[in-house]
């Protein structure tokens, strides 16, 4: 069942097109990732899904209704969330809980119970993010929109937050996750939509996107003696060969390593500093978007 349906979504800011005919669906219980460089239209799209912005064209349905009509069922953690520096964690939770007839208490699950008397300004980046998640979920939403959740966190805090998101999904919440971190998308997302210049240029599972990249495996080595690159290029498993100083970088299919080492053995060439790399979602992302330039829309 599709819990979010976006059809031909369009949004302009004056003459500038921020989102151009975007369409996608999110299944119930899914973690759906939204990726793309700054300025690609990610934030504008999720703000339309959240009911925070009105589309200029197309349609958005959440739970079969307009977002504005089911706002209590949508929890939102914005890209930049701030509270008064002196407000205590417990006070923020009590305030947001007062907005709902049957609020949900996520403080224990999110590790906030020992920080209820702490002031917002005293919290670490990780705890601020946990509080933002708790406030987004206090209304027991069926959909949570999380925008750049782990930006600015150290690696350990980021991984701790990932575990929290997995717990949220396990509780039955569908998640729309905007992120710049490819490792985050690979770990958490069932599917991802890659945005570029206001459009979706790819939509699939992370593993399927990686498989689209030419040369899914790379072998790097320094040959013990000069090697004719044409011999490597002639192998059916090889898609490309390049040189970085003395090092050769050979890209190709999953059987690449065996093909290359067999050739080297026949030529009695030793592969020094041998390393095998698997193409990641980051590689697929760069190929699909051409980089990370621009400014958020």
LINDA-V302219 format. One record per helix or strand of 3 or more residues. SS is the DSSP state (h for helix, s for strand). FROM is the first residue (numbers start at 1). TO is the last residue. If there is no record, write none. Layout:
BEGIN
{{SS | FROM | TO} {SS | FROM | TO}}
END
This chain:
BEGIN
{{s | 2 | 13} {s | 16 | 27} {s | 31 | 36} {h | 42 | 50} {s | 57 | 62} {h | 67 | 73} {s | 74 | 77} {h | 89 | 97} {h | 113 | 115} {h | 120 | 122} {h | 125 | 137} {s | 143 | 147} {h | 155 | 170} {s | 174 | 178} {h | 182 | 188} {s | 191 | 196} {s | 199 | 204} {h | 206 | 211} {s | 217 | 223} {h | 229 | 233} {s | 238 | 244} {s | 247 | 252} {h | 256 | 266} {s | 271 | 278} {h | 281 | 289}}
END
